Amino acid sequence: MSTSPATDCWKRIGTWGDRSCPELPAYIHCRNCPVYSAGAARLLDAEVPESYLIEHARHYARAKPALRPGARSAVIFRLAGEWLALSTAVFREIAPLRPVHSLPHRRDRVVTGVSNIRGELLVCVSLAAALGFTEGATPGAMARLAVINRDGDRFVFRTDEIAELCRFDDADLGPVPATLAHAQATYTRGILTWRERPVGVLDDQLLFYTLNRNLG
């Protein structure tokens, strides 16, 4: 299925060759030349080799791999150097950092105060404190506030970075390592591998139970 070397002048002296063809200034490009068009017609009229047909038949006869999008969806975020994931269903909004106003007569590491989100005061919590590790004092440029809601219970927490949304199945989760801190391990359903990083998938039901308990 190739043109004769005697006629493939476009490869030798034409646009894809040394450009010495005397007709090239008139046609500007070989695709405008009738010789090139005639070569294309001969190529289309040529008999297809049997080996070509056999190879393409094998290619299209192969079973297509089944794409599994995953039954669960989660938002991956970074908090105090740890990569975590929480069900997409509980996220309501990602907002820029806003001032957090402390509550009087309250010294709670988990409940840090309230913040104004779209004209509504929402309780701010420290997810890092709830999970048992130390949150950085100075937020970076990627830091954001995440508004979460479950059964009408709404909270705001600070993240160091919101990465992306991912889909997975429970079968994709690895076991929680024994080296994980006790508090964090309690809230972690399993470990998901994302971009060669371990991500702790949090149990949102248990997490909201703890946050509500700290309000009491």
DRENDOVEX-534496 format. One record per atom (N, C-alpha, C, O, CB): y, z negated, x; residue in three letters. Coordinates in steps of 0.2 Angstrom, whole numbers, padded with zeros to 4 digits, always signed. Glycine has a CB too. Layout:
// residues N
YZXALA/...
//
This chain:
// residues 216
-0006+0000+0004MET/+0000+0000+0000MET/+0006+0000+0004MET/+0011-0004+0003MET/+0000-0006-0005MET/+0006+0004+0009SER/+0012+0005+0014SER/+0014+0012+0014SER/+0010+0016+0013SER/+0011+0002+0021SER/+0021+0013+0016THR/+0023+0020+0016THR/+0021+0023+0023THR/+0020+0019+0028THR/+0031+0020+0015THR/+0021+0029+0024SER/+0019+0032+0030SER/+0025+0031+0035SER/+0031+0031+0033SER/+0018+0040+0029SER/+0023+0030+0041PRO/+0028+0029+0047PRO/+0032+0035+0047PRO/+0038+0034+0050PRO/+0024+0028+0053PRO/+0030+0041+0045ALA/+0034+0047+0046ALA/+0040+0047+0041ALA/+0045+0050+0042ALA/+0030+0053+0045ALA/+0039+0043+0036THR/+0045+0043+0030THR/+0048+0036+0030THR/+0053+0036+0026THR/+0041+0044+0024THR/+0046+0031+0033ASP/+0050+0025+0033ASP/+0056+0024+0038ASP/+0056+0020+0042ASP/+0045+0019+0034ASP/+0060+0029+0037CYS/+0066+0030+0041CYS/+0070+0024+0041CYS/+0074+0022+0046CYS/+0069+0036+0040CYS/+0070+0021+0035TRP/+0075+0015+0034TRP/+0073+0009+0039TRP/+0078+0005+0040TRP/+0075+0013+0027TRP/+0067+0009+0041LYS/+0065+0004+0046LYS/+0067+0006+0053LYS/+0067+0001+0057LYS/+0058+0002+0045LYS/+0068+0012+0054ARG/+0069+0014+0061ARG/+0076+0016+0063ARG/+0079+0014+0068ARG/+0064+0020+0063ARG/+0079+0020+0058ILE/+0086+0022+0060ILE/+0091+0020+0054ILE/+0097+0022+0055ILE/+0086+0030+0061ILE/+0088+0017+0049GLY/+0092+0015+0044GLY/+0095+0008+0044GLY/+0096+0005+0049GLY/+0088+0016+0037GLY/+0096+0005+0038THR/+0099-0001+0037THR/+0095-0007+0041THR/+0098-0011+0044THR/+0100-0003+0030THR/+0088-0006+0041TRP/+0084-0011+0044TRP/+0082-0009+0051TRP/+0077-0012+0054TRP/+0078-0013+0040TRP/+0085-0003+0053GLY/+0083-0001+0060GLY/+0089-0001+0065GLY/+0093-0006+0064GLY/+0080+0006+0060GLY/+0090+0004+0069ASP/+0096+0004+0073ASP/+0102+0007+0070ASP/+0107+0008+0074ASP/+0094+0008+0080ASP/+0102+0009+0064ARG/+0107+0012+0060ARG/+0110+0018+0063ARG/+0116+0019+0063ARG/+0113+0006+0060ARG/+0106+0022+0066SER/+0108+0028+0069SER/+0107+0034+0065SER/+0109+0040+0067SER/+0104+0030+0076SER/+0105+0033+0058CYS/+0104+0039+0054CYS/+0111+0042+0052CYS/+0116+0039+0050CYS/+0101+0036+0047CYS/+0111+0049+0053PRO/+0118+0052+0052PRO/+0120+0052+0044PRO/+0126+0053+0043PRO/+0117+0060+0054PRO/+0115+0050+0040GLU/+0117+0050+0033GLU/+0119+0043+0030GLU/+0122+0042+0025GLU/+0111+0052+0028GLU/+0119+0038+0035LEU/+0120+0031+0033LEU/+0128+0031+0031LEU/+0129+0027+0026LEU/+0118+0027+0039LEU/+0132+0034+0035PRO/+0139+0033+0033PRO/+0141+0035+0026PRO/+0145+0032+0023PRO/+0144+0036+0038PRO/+0137+0040+0024ALA/+0139+0043+0017ALA/+0136+0039+0012ALA/+0139+0038+0006ALA/+0136+0050+0016ALA/+0129+0036+0013TYR/+0126+0032+0008TYR/+0127+0024+0009TYR/+0126+0021+0004TYR/+0119+0033+0008TYR/+0130+0022+0014ILE/+0132+0015+0016ILE/+0126+0011+0016ILE/+0126+0007+0021ILE/+0136+0012+0010ILE/+0121+0011+0012HIS/+0115+0007+0012HIS/+0109+0012+0011HIS/+0110+0016+0006HIS/+0115+0001+0008HIS/+0103+0010+0014CYS/+0097+0015+0013CYS/+0095+0015+0005CYS/+0092+0020+0003CYS/+0092+0012+0017CYS/+0096+0009+0002ARG/+0094+0009-0005ARG/+0098+0014-0010ARG/+0095+0016-0015ARG/+0095+0002-0008ARG/+0103+0017-0007ASN/+0107+0022-0011ASN/+0105+0029-0009ASN/+0107+0034-0012ASN/+0114+0021-0010ASN/+0100+0030-0004CYS/+0098+0036-0002CYS/+0092+0039-0006CYS/+0087+0035-0007CYS/+0096+0036+0006CYS/+0091+0045-0007PRO/+0086+0048-0011PRO/+0079+0047-0007PRO/+0074+0047-0010PRO/+0087+0055-0013PRO/+0079+0047+0000VAL/+0073+0047+0004VAL/+0070+0040+0003VAL/+0064+0039+0002VAL/+0075+0048+0011VAL/+0074+0035+0002TYR/+0072+0028+0001TYR/+0069+0027-0006TYR/+0064+0024-0007TYR/+0078+0023+0002TYR/+0072+0030-0011SER/+0070+0030-0018SER/+0063+0034-0018SER/+0059+0032-0022SER/+0075+0034-0023SER/+0062+0040-0015ALA/+0056+0043-0015ALA/+0051+0039-0012ALA/+0045+0039-0014ALA/+0057+0050-0011ALA/+0052+0035-0006GLY/+0047+0031-0003GLY/+0045+0025-0008GLY/+0039+0024-0008GLY/+0050+0028+0003GLY/+0050+0023-0012ALA/+0048+0017-0017ALA/+0043+0020-0022ALA/+0039+0017-0024ALA/+0054+0014-0020ALA/+0045+0026-0024ALA/+0041+0029-0029ALA/+0034+0031-0027ALA/+0029+0030-0031ALA/+0044+0036-0032ALA/+0033+0033-0021ARG/+0026+0034-0018ARG/+0022+0027-0017ARG/+0016+0027-0018ARG/+0027+0037-0011ARG/+0026+0022-0016LEU/+0023+0015-0015LEU/+0020+0013-0022LEU/+0015+0010-0023LEU/+0028+0010-0012LEU/+0024+0014-0027LEU/+0022+0012-0034LEU/+0016+0016-0037LEU/+0012+0014-0041LEU/+0028+0012-0039LEU/+0016+0023-0034ASP/+0011+0027-0037ASP/+0004+0027-0033ASP/-0001+0029-0035ASP/+0013+0034-0036ASP/+0005+0023-0027ALA/-0001+0022-0023ALA/-0007+0018-0026ALA/-0006+0014-0031ALA/+0000+0019-0016ALA/-0013+0020-0025GLU/-0019+0017-0028GLU/-0019+0010-0025GLU/-0019+0009-0019GLU/-0025+0021-0027GLU/-0021+0005-0029VAL/-0021-0002-0027VAL/-0028-0003-0024VAL/-0033-0002-0027VAL/-0020-0007-0033VAL/-0028-0006-0018PRO/-0035-0007-0015PRO/-0039-0012-0019PRO/-0036-0017-0022PRO/-0034-0010-0008PRO/-0045-0012-0019GLU/-0050-0016-0023GLU/-0049-0023-0020GLU/-0049-0028-0024GLU/-0057-0014-0023GLU/-0049-0024-0014SER/-0048-0031-0011SER/-0042-0035-0013SER/-0042-0041-0014SER/-0048-0031-0003SER/-0036-0031-0015TYR/-0030-0034-0017TYR/-0031-0036-0024TYR/-0029-0042-0026TYR/-0025-0028-0017TYR/-0035-0032-0028LEU/-0036-0035-0035LEU/-0041-0041-0035LEU/-0040-0045-0039LEU/-0039-0029-0039LEU/-0046-0041-0031ILE/-0051-0046-0031ILE/-0047-0053-0029ILE/-0048-0058-0032ILE/-0056-0045-0026ILE/-0043-0052-0024GLU/-0039-0058-0021GLU/-0035-0061-0027GLU/-0034-0067-0028GLU/-0035-0057-0015GLU/-0031-0057-0030HIS/-0027-0059-0035HIS/-0030-0062-0041HIS/-0028-0066-0045HIS/-0022-0053-0038HIS/-0036-0059-0043ALA/-0040-0061-0048ALA/-0043-0069-0047ALA/-0043-0073-0051ALA/-0046-0057-0050ALA/-0045-0070-0040ARG/-0047-0076-0038ARG/-0041-0081-0039ARG/-0042-0087-0041ARG/-0049-0076-0031ARG/-0035-0079-0037HIS/-0029-0083-0037HIS/-0027-0086-0044HIS/-0026-0092-0045HIS/-0023-0080-0034HIS/-0027-0081-0049TYR/-0025-0083-0056TYR/-0031-0086-0060TYR/-0030-0089-0065TYR/-0023-0077-0060TYR/-0037-0086-0057ALA/-0043-0089-0060ALA/-0044-0096-0058ALA/-0047-0100-0061ALA/-0049-0085-0058ALA/-0040-0099-0053ARG/-0040-0106-0051ARG/-0038-0110-0057ARG/-0033-0108-0060ARG/-0037-0107-0044ARG/-0041-0116-0057ALA/-0038-0121-0062ALA/-0032-0124-0060ALA/-0031-0126-0054ALA/-0044-0126-0063ALA/-0027-0124-0064LYS/-0021-0127-0063LYS/-0021-0135-0062LYS/-0024-0138-0067LYS/-0015-0125-0068LYS/-0018-0138-0057PRO/-0019-0145-0057PRO/-0015-0148-0063PRO/-0009-0146-0065PRO/-0016-0148-0050PRO/-0018-0153-0066ALA/-0015-0157-0072ALA/-0009-0161-0069ALA/-0010-0165-0065ALA/-0020-0161-0075ALA/-0003-0160-0072LEU/+0003-0164-0070LEU/+0003-0170-0075LEU/+0003-0170-0081LEU/+0009-0160-0071LEU/+0003-0176-0071ARG/+0003-0182-0075ARG/+0010-0185-0074ARG/+0012-0188-0069ARG/-0002-0187-0073ARG/+0014-0185-0080PRO/+0021-0188-0079PRO/+0022-0195-0078PRO/+0027-0198-0076PRO/+0025-0185-0085PRO/+0017-0199-0080GLY/+0017-0206-0080GLY/+0019-0209-0087GLY/+0023-0206-0090GLY/+0022-0208-0075GLY/+0016-0214-0089ALA/+0017-0217-0096ALA/+0023-0222-0096ALA/+0026-0223-0101ALA/+0011-0220-0098ALA/+0024-0224-0090ARG/+0030-0229-0090ARG/+0036-0227-0086ARG/+0035-0222-0081ARG/+0027-0236-0086ARG/+0042-0229-0087SER/+0048-0227-0084SER/+0051-0233-0082SER/+0052-0238-0085SER/+0052-0223-0089SER/+0054-0233-0076ALA/+0058-0239-0073ALA/+0064-0237-0069ALA/+0064-0231-0066ALA/+0053-0243-0069ALA/+0069-0241-0068VAL/+0074-0240-0064VAL/+0073-0243-0057VAL/+0072-0250-0057VAL/+0081-0242-0067VAL/+0074-0240-0052ILE/+0073-0243-0045ILE/+0080-0245-0042ILE/+0084-0241-0042ILE/+0069-0238-0040ILE/+0080-0251-0040PHE/+0086-0253-0037PHE/+0085-0258-0031PHE/+0079-0260-0030PHE/+0090-0257-0042PHE/+0090-0259-0027ARG/+0090-0263-0021ARG/+0093-0270-0022ARG/+0099-0270-0025ARG/+0092-0260-0015ARG/+0090-0275-0020LEU/+0093-0282-0021LEU/+0092-0286-0015LEU/+0086-0288-0014LEU/+0091-0285-0028LEU/+0097-0288-0011ALA/+0096-0293-0006ALA/+0091-0290-0001ALA/+0086-0294+0002ALA/+0094-0300-0008ALA/+0091-0283+0000GLY/+0086-0280+0005GLY/+0079-0279+0002GLY/+0075-0276+0006GLY/+0085-0285+0011GLY/+0078-0280-0004GLU/+0072-0279-0007GLU/+0072-0273-0012GLU/+0077-0273-0016GLU/+0069-0286-0011GLU/+0067-0269-0013TRP/+0067-0264-0018TRP/+0063-0266-0024TRP/+0057-0268-0023TRP/+0064-0257-0015TRP/+0066-0266-0030LEU/+0063-0268-0036LEU/+0064-0263-0041LEU/+0068-0258-0040LEU/+0066-0275-0038LEU/+0060-0264-0046ALA/+0060-0259-0052ALA/+0059-0263-0058ALA/+0056-0268-0059ALA/+0054-0254-0052ALA/+0063-0261-0063LEU/+0063-0264-0070LEU/+0063-0259-0075LEU/+0066-0253-0075LEU/+0069-0269-0071LEU/+0059-0260-0081SER/+0058-0255-0086SER/+0065-0252-0088SER/+0070-0255-0089SER/+0055-0258-0092SER/+0065-0245-0089THR/+0071-0242-0091THR/+0073-0244-0098THR/+0079-0244-0100THR/+0069-0234-0091THR/+0068-0246-0102ALA/+0070-0248-0109ALA/+0075-0254-0109ALA/+0078-0255-0114ALA/+0063-0250-0113ALA/+0075-0258-0104VAL/+0080-0264-0105VAL/+0087-0262-0102VAL/+0091-0266-0103VAL/+0077-0270-0101VAL/+0087-0257-0099PHE/+0094-0255-0096PHE/+0098-0252-0101PHE/+0096-0248-0105PHE/+0093-0250-0090PHE/+0105-0255-0101ARG/+0109-0252-0106ARG/+0115-0249-0103ARG/+0118-0244-0106ARG/+0112-0258-0111ARG/+0117-0251-0097GLU/+0123-0248-0094GLU/+0123-0250-0086GLU/+0121-0255-0084GLU/+0130-0250-0097GLU/+0126-0245-0082ILE/+0127-0246-0075ILE/+0135-0246-0075ILE/+0138-0241-0076ILE/+0123-0241-0070ILE/+0138-0251-0072ALA/+0145-0252-0072ALA/+0148-0254-0065ALA/+0144-0257-0061ALA/+0148-0257-0077ALA/+0154-0252-0064PRO/+0157-0254-0057PRO/+0157-0262-0057PRO/+0157-0265-0062PRO/+0164-0251-0056PRO/+0158-0264-0051LEU/+0159-0272-0050LEU/+0165-0274-0054LEU/+0170-0271-0054LEU/+0159-0274-0043LEU/+0164-0280-0057ARG/+0170-0283-0061ARG/+0170-0290-0059ARG/+0165-0293-0057ARG/+0170-0282-0068ARG/+0176-0293-0060PRO/+0176-0301-0058PRO/+0171-0305-0063PRO/+0170-0303-0068PRO/+0183-0303-0059PRO/+0168-0310-0060VAL/+0164-0314-0063VAL/+0167-0321-0064VAL/+0169-0324-0059VAL/+0157-0315-0060VAL/+0168-0323-0070HIS/+0172-0329-0071HIS/+0167-0335-0072HIS/+0163-0335-0076HIS/+0177-0329-0077HIS/+0168-0340-0068SER/+0163-0346-0068SER/+0164-0350-0074SER/+0169-0350-0077SER/+0164-0350-0062SER/+0158-0353-0076LEU/+0158-0357-0082LEU/+0160-0364-0080LEU/+0157-0367-0075LEU/+0152-0357-0086LEU/+0164-0368-0084PRO/+0166-0375-0082PRO/+0160-0379-0083PRO/+0155-0379-0088PRO/+0171-0377-0087PRO/+0159-0384-0079HIS/+0154-0390-0079HIS/+0147-0387-0078HIS/+0142-0389-0081HIS/+0155-0393-0085HIS/+0146-0381-0075ARG/+0140-0378-0074ARG/+0139-0377-0066ARG/+0143-0373-0063ARG/+0139-0372-0078ARG/+0133-0379-0064ARG/+0132-0378-0057ARG/+0124-0375-0057ARG/+0120-0378-0055ARG/+0132-0384-0052ARG/+0124-0369-0059ASP/+0117-0366-0059ASP/+0117-0359-0055ASP/+0122-0355-0055ASP/+0116-0364-0067ASP/+0112-0359-0051ARG/+0112-0353-0046ARG/+0110-0347-0050ARG/+0111-0341-0047ARG/+0106-0355-0041ARG/+0106-0347-0055VAL/+0104-0341-0059VAL/+0110-0339-0063VAL/+0112-0333-0063VAL/+0098-0343-0063VAL/+0113-0343-0068VAL/+0118-0341-0072VAL/+0125-0342-0068VAL/+0127-0348-0066VAL/+0118-0345-0079VAL/+0128-0336-0066THR/+0134-0337-0062THR/+0140-0337-0065THR/+0146-0338-0062THR/+0134-0331-0057THR/+0141-0335-0072GLY/+0147-0335-0076GLY/+0147-0329-0081GLY/+0141-0328-0083GLY/+0153-0333-0071GLY/+0153-0327-0083VAL/+0153-0321-0088VAL/+0158-0316-0085VAL/+0162-0317-0080VAL/+0156-0324-0094VAL/+0157-0310-0087SER/+0160-0304-0085SER/+0162-0300-0091SER/+0158-0299-0096SER/+0157-0300-0080SER/+0168-0297-0091ASN/+0170-0293-0097ASN/+0168-0286-0096ASN/+0170-0282-0091ASN/+0178-0293-0097ASN/+0163-0284-0100ILE/+0160-0277-0100ILE/+0162-0273-0107ILE/+0160-0275-0112ILE/+0153-0277-0099ILE/+0167-0269-0106ARG/+0169-0265-0112ARG/+0172-0270-0117ARG/+0171-0269-0123ARG/+0164-0261-0115ARG/+0176-0275-0115GLY/+0179-0279-0120GLY/+0175-0285-0122GLY/+0177-0289-0127GLY/+0182-0275-0126GLY/+0169-0285-0120GLU/+0164-0290-0122GLU/+0162-0295-0116GLU/+0160-0292-0111GLU/+0158-0287-0126GLU/+0162-0301-0117LEU/+0160-0306-0112LEU/+0153-0307-0112LEU/+0150-0309-0117LEU/+0164-0313-0113LEU/+0150-0305-0106LEU/+0142-0305-0106LEU/+0141-0310-0100LEU/+0144-0311-0095LEU/+0139-0298-0104LEU/+0135-0314-0101VAL/+0133-0318-0096VAL/+0130-0315-0090VAL/+0126-0310-0090VAL/+0127-0323-0099VAL/+0133-0317-0084CYS/+0131-0314-0078CYS/+0126-0319-0075CYS/+0126-0325-0075CYS/+0137-0313-0073CYS/+0120-0316-0072VAL/+0115-0319-0069VAL/+0114-0317-0062VAL/+0116-0311-0060VAL/+0108-0319-0073VAL/+0111-0321-0058SER/+0109-0319-0051SER/+0101-0318-0051SER/+0097-0322-0051SER/+0111-0324-0046SER/+0099-0311-0051LEU/+0092-0310-0051LEU/+0089-0312-0044LEU/+0083-0314-0044LEU/+0091-0302-0052LEU/+0093-0312-0039ALA/+0090-0314-0033ALA/+0088-0322-0033ALA/+0083-0324-0031ALA/+0096-0313-0027ALA/+0093-0326-0036ALA/+0091-0333-0037ALA/+0085-0334-0041ALA/+0081-0338-0040ALA/+0097-0337-0040ALA/+0084-0330-0047ALA/+0079-0331-0051ALA/+0072-0329-0047ALA/+0067-0332-0049ALA/+0079-0326-0057ALA/+0073-0324-0043LEU/+0067-0322-0039LEU/+0065-0326-0033LEU/+0060-0325-0029LEU/+0067-0315-0037LEU/+0070-0330-0031GLY/+0069-0335-0025GLY/+0071-0332-0019GLY/+0069-0335-0014GLY/+0062-0336-0025GLY/+0076-0327-0018PHE/+0079-0326-0012PHE/+0086-0325-0012PHE/+0089-0326-0017PHE/+0076-0319-0009PHE/+0089-0325-0006THR/+0096-0326-0006THR/+0100-0319-0006THR/+0098-0314-0003THR/+0098-0329+0001THR/+0105-0319-0011GLU/+0109-0313-0012GLU/+0115-0313-0007GLU/+0118-0318-0006GLU/+0112-0313-0019GLU/+0116-0307-0005GLY/+0122-0306+0000GLY/+0128-0309-0003GLY/+0130-0307-0009GLY/+0122-0299+0003GLY/+0133-0312+0001ALA/+0139-0314-0001ALA/+0144-0309-0003ALA/+0148-0309-0007ALA/+0142-0319+0003ALA/+0144-0303+0002THR/+0149-0298+0001THR/+0145-0292-0001THR/+0141-0289+0003THR/+0152-0297+0008THR/+0147-0289-0007PRO/+0143-0283-0009PRO/+0146-0277-0006PRO/+0152-0277-0003PRO/+0145-0282-0017PRO/+0141-0272-0005GLY/+0143-0266-0001GLY/+0146-0261-0006GLY/+0147-0262-0012GLY/+0137-0263+0002GLY/+0147-0255-0003ALA/+0150-0249-0007ALA/+0146-0247-0013ALA/+0148-0244-0017ALA/+0152-0244-0002ALA/+0139-0248-0012MET/+0135-0245-0017MET/+0133-0250-0022MET/+0129-0249-0027MET/+0128-0243-0013MET/+0136-0256-0022ALA/+0135-0261-0027ALA/+0137-0260-0034ALA/+0142-0257-0035ALA/+0138-0268-0025ALA/+0133-0261-0039ARG/+0135-0260-0046ARG/+0133-0266-0050ARG/+0129-0270-0048ARG/+0131-0253-0048ARG/+0135-0266-0056LEU/+0133-0271-0061LEU/+0128-0267-0066LEU/+0129-0262-0068LEU/+0139-0274-0065LEU/+0123-0271-0067ALA/+0118-0268-0072ALA/+0118-0272-0078ALA/+0117-0278-0078ALA/+0111-0267-0069ALA/+0119-0269-0084VAL/+0118-0272-0091VAL/+0111-0271-0094VAL/+0109-0266-0095VAL/+0124-0270-0096VAL/+0108-0277-0095ILE/+0101-0276-0098ILE/+0101-0280-0104ILE/+0104-0285-0106ILE/+0096-0279-0093ILE/+0096-0278-0108ASN/+0095-0280-0115ASN/+0088-0280-0117ASN/+0084-0275-0116ASN/+0100-0276-0120ASN/+0086-0286-0120ARG/+0079-0286-0123ARG/+0079-0290-0129ARG/+0080-0296-0129ARG/+0074-0289-0117ARG/+0077-0287-0135ASP/+0077-0291-0141ASP/+0084-0294-0142ASP/+0084-0300-0145ASP/+0071-0296-0141ASP/+0089-0291-0141GLY/+0096-0294-0142GLY/+0098-0298-0137GLY/+0104-0300-0137GLY/+0095-0297-0149GLY/+0094-0300-0132ASP/+0097-0305-0126ASP/+0100-0300-0121ASP/+0096-0296-0118ASP/+0091-0309-0124ASP/+0106-0301-0120ARG/+0110-0297-0115ARG/+0112-0300-0109ARG/+0115-0306-0110ARG/+0116-0293-0118ARG/+0111-0298-0103PHE/+0113-0301-0097PHE/+0116-0295-0092PHE/+0115-0289-0093PHE/+0108-0304-0093PHE/+0120-0298-0087VAL/+0123-0293-0082VAL/+0121-0296-0075VAL/+0121-0302-0074VAL/+0131-0293-0083VAL/+0118-0292-0071PHE/+0117-0294-0064PHE/+0119-0289-0059PHE/+0120-0283-0061PHE/+0109-0295-0063PHE/+0121-0291-0053ARG/+0123-0287-0048ARG/+0118-0284-0044ARG/+0113-0287-0042ARG/+0128-0291-0043ARG/+0118-0277-0042THR/+0113-0274-0038THR/+0117-0272-0032THR/+0123-0270-0032THR/+0109-0268-0041THR/+0113-0271-0026ASP/+0116-0268-0020ASP/+0116-0261-0020ASP/+0120-0258-0017ASP/+0113-0271-0014ASP/+0112-0258-0024GLU/+0111-0251-0025GLU/+0107-0249-0031GLU/+0101-0252-0032GLU/+0109-0248-0018GLU/+0109-0244-0035ILE/+0104-0241-0040ILE/+0102-0235-0037ILE/+0106-0230-0035ILE/+0108-0240-0047ILE/+0095-0234-0036ALA/+0092-0228-0033ALA/+0091-0223-0038ALA/+0094-0217-0038ALA/+0086-0230-0030ALA/+0086-0223-0042GLU/+0084-0218-0047GLU/+0079-0220-0052GLU/+0077-0226-0052GLU/+0081-0212-0043GLU/+0078-0216-0057LEU/+0073-0217-0062LEU/+0066-0214-0060LEU/+0066-0209-0057LEU/+0075-0215-0069LEU/+0061-0218-0061CYS/+0054-0215-0059CYS/+0049-0216-0065CYS/+0050-0221-0069CYS/+0052-0218-0052CYS/+0044-0212-0065ARG/+0039-0213-0069ARG/+0032-0215-0066ARG/+0031-0212-0060ARG/+0038-0207-0074ARG/+0028-0219-0069PHE/+0022-0221-0066PHE/+0017-0223-0071PHE/+0019-0225-0077PHE/+0023-0226-0060PHE/+0011-0224-0069ASP/+0006-0227-0073ASP/+0004-0234-0070ASP/+0005-0235-0064ASP/-0001-0222-0074ASP/+0001-0238-0074ASP/-0002-0244-0072ASP/-0007-0243-0066ASP/-0007-0248-0061ASP/-0005-0249-0077ASP/-0010-0238-0066ALA/-0015-0236-0061ALA/-0012-0235-0054ALA/-0015-0236-0049ALA/-0020-0230-0063ALA/-0005-0233-0054ASP/-0002-0232-0048ASP/+0001-0239-0045ASP/+0003-0238-0039ASP/+0004-0228-0050ASP/+0000-0244-0048LEU/+0002-0250-0045LEU/-0003-0254-0041LEU/-0009-0254-0042LEU/+0004-0255-0051LEU/-0001-0256-0035GLY/-0005-0259-0030GLY/-0005-0267-0031GLY/+0000-0269-0035GLY/-0003-0258-0023GLY/-0009-0271-0029PRO/-0009-0278-0030PRO/-0003-0281-0026PRO/+0000-0279-0021PRO/-0015-0281-0027PRO/-0001-0287-0029VAL/+0005-0291-0026VAL/+0002-0294-0020VAL/-0003-0298-0020VAL/+0008-0296-0031VAL/+0005-0293-0014PRO/+0003-0296-0008PRO/+0004-0303-0007PRO/+0008-0306-0010PRO/+0007-0293-0002PRO/-0001-0306-0004ALA/-0001-0314-0004ALA/+0005-0316+0000ALA/+0007-0322-0001ALA/-0007-0316-0001ALA/+0008-0312+0004THR/+0014-0314+0008THR/+0020-0314+0005THR/+0025-0317+0007THR/+0015-0309+0014THR/+0020-0312-0002LEU/+0026-0311-0006LEU/+0028-0319-0008LEU/+0024-0323-0009LEU/+0026-0307-0012LEU/+0035-0320-0008ALA/+0037-0327-0009ALA/+0034-0328-0016ALA/+0034-0324-0021ALA/+0045-0327-0009ALA/+0033-0335-0017HIS/+0030-0337-0024HIS/+0034-0335-0030HIS/+0031-0333-0035HIS/+0029-0344-0023HIS/+0040-0337-0030ALA/+0044-0335-0035ALA/+0045-0328-0037ALA/+0044-0326-0043ALA/+0052-0338-0034ALA/+0045-0324-0032GLN/+0045-0316-0033GLN/+0039-0314-0035GLN/+0038-0310-0040GLN/+0048-0313-0027GLN/+0033-0316-0033ALA/+0027-0314-0035ALA/+0025-0316-0042ALA/+0022-0312-0045ALA/+0021-0318-0030ALA/+0028-0321-0044THR/+0027-0323-0051THR/+0030-0318-0056THR/+0027-0317-0061THR/+0030-0330-0053THR/+0035-0315-0054TYR/+0038-0310-0059TYR/+0036-0303-0057TYR/+0039-0298-0061TYR/+0046-0311-0058TYR/+0032-0302-0052THR/+0030-0295-0050THR/+0023-0293-0053THR/+0018-0296-0052THR/+0030-0294-0043THR/+0023-0287-0057ARG/+0017-0285-0060ARG/+0013-0281-0055ARG/+0007-0281-0056ARG/+0019-0280-0066ARG/+0016-0278-0050GLY/+0012-0274-0045GLY/+0017-0271-0041GLY/+0023-0271-0041GLY/+0008-0269-0049GLY/+0014-0268-0036ILE/+0018-0264-0031ILE/+0018-0257-0031ILE/+0012-0254-0031ILE/+0016-0266-0023ILE/+0023-0253-0032LEU/+0024-0246-0033LEU/+0026-0243-0026LEU/+0031-0246-0023LEU/+0028-0244-0039LEU/+0023-0238-0024THR/+0025-0235-0017THR/+0030-0229-0019THR/+0028-0225-0023THR/+0019-0232-0013THR/+0036-0230-0017TRP/+0041-0225-0018TRP/+0045-0223-0012TRP/+0047-0227-0008TRP/+0047-0228-0023TRP/+0045-0216-0010ARG/+0047-0214-0004ARG/+0045-0218+0002ARG/+0049-0220+0007ARG/+0055-0214-0004ARG/+0039-0220+0002GLU/+0035-0223+0007GLU/+0038-0230+0008GLU/+0037-0234+0013GLU/+0036-0220+0014GLU/+0041-0233+0003ARG/+0043-0240+0003ARG/+0040-0244-0003ARG/+0038-0241-0008ARG/+0051-0240+0001ARG/+0038-0250-0002PRO/+0035-0254-0007PRO/+0040-0256-0012PRO/+0046-0259-0010PRO/+0031-0260-0004PRO/+0039-0255-0018VAL/+0044-0257-0024VAL/+0040-0262-0028VAL/+0035-0261-0031VAL/+0047-0251-0027VAL/+0043-0268-0029GLY/+0041-0273-0034GLY/+0042-0272-0041GLY/+0048-0272-0043GLY/+0043-0280-0032GLY/+0038-0270-0045VAL/+0039-0269-0052VAL/+0039-0275-0056VAL/+0034-0279-0056VAL/+0034-0264-0055VAL/+0045-0277-0059LEU/+0046-0284-0062LEU/+0043-0284-0069LEU/+0043-0279-0073LEU/+0053-0285-0062LEU/+0041-0290-0071ASP/+0039-0291-0078ASP/+0045-0293-0082ASP/+0047-0298-0081ASP/+0033-0296-0078ASP/+0047-0288-0086ASP/+0054-0289-0089ASP/+0053-0295-0095ASP/+0058-0298-0096ASP/+0056-0283-0093ASP/+0047-0295-0098GLN/+0046-0301-0103GLN/+0047-0307-0100GLN/+0050-0312-0102GLN/+0040-0300-0106GLN/+0044-0309-0094LEU/+0044-0315-0091LEU/+0051-0316-0088LEU/+0053-0322-0088LEU/+0039-0315-0085LEU/+0054-0311-0085LEU/+0061-0312-0082LEU/+0066-0314-0088LEU/+0070-0318-0086LEU/+0063-0305-0079LEU/+0066-0311-0094PHE/+0070-0313-0099PHE/+0069-0320-0101PHE/+0074-0323-0103PHE/+0070-0308-0105PHE/+0063-0322-0102TYR/+0061-0328-0104TYR/+0064-0333-0099TYR/+0067-0338-0101TYR/+0053-0329-0104TYR/+0064-0332-0092THR/+0067-0337-0088THR/+0074-0337-0088THR/+0077-0342-0088THR/+0065-0335-0080THR/+0078-0331-0089LEU/+0085-0331-0090LEU/+0087-0334-0096LEU/+0092-0338-0095LEU/+0087-0323-0090LEU/+0084-0334-0101ASN/+0086-0337-0107ASN/+0085-0345-0106ASN/+0089-0349-0109ASN/+0081-0335-0113ASN/+0079-0347-0103ARG/+0078-0354-0102ARG/+0084-0357-0098ARG/+0086-0363-0099ARG/+0071-0355-0098ARG/+0087-0353-0093ASN/+0092-0356-0089ASN/+0099-0356-0092ASN/+0103-0360-0090ASN/+0093-0351-0083ASN/+0099-0353-0098LEU/+0105-0354-0102LEU/+0105-0361-0106LEU/+0111-0363-0108LEU/+0106-0348-0107LEU/+0099-0364-0107GLY/+0099-0370-0111GLY/+0102-0376-0107GLY/+0102-0381-0109GLY/+0092-0371-0112GLY/
//
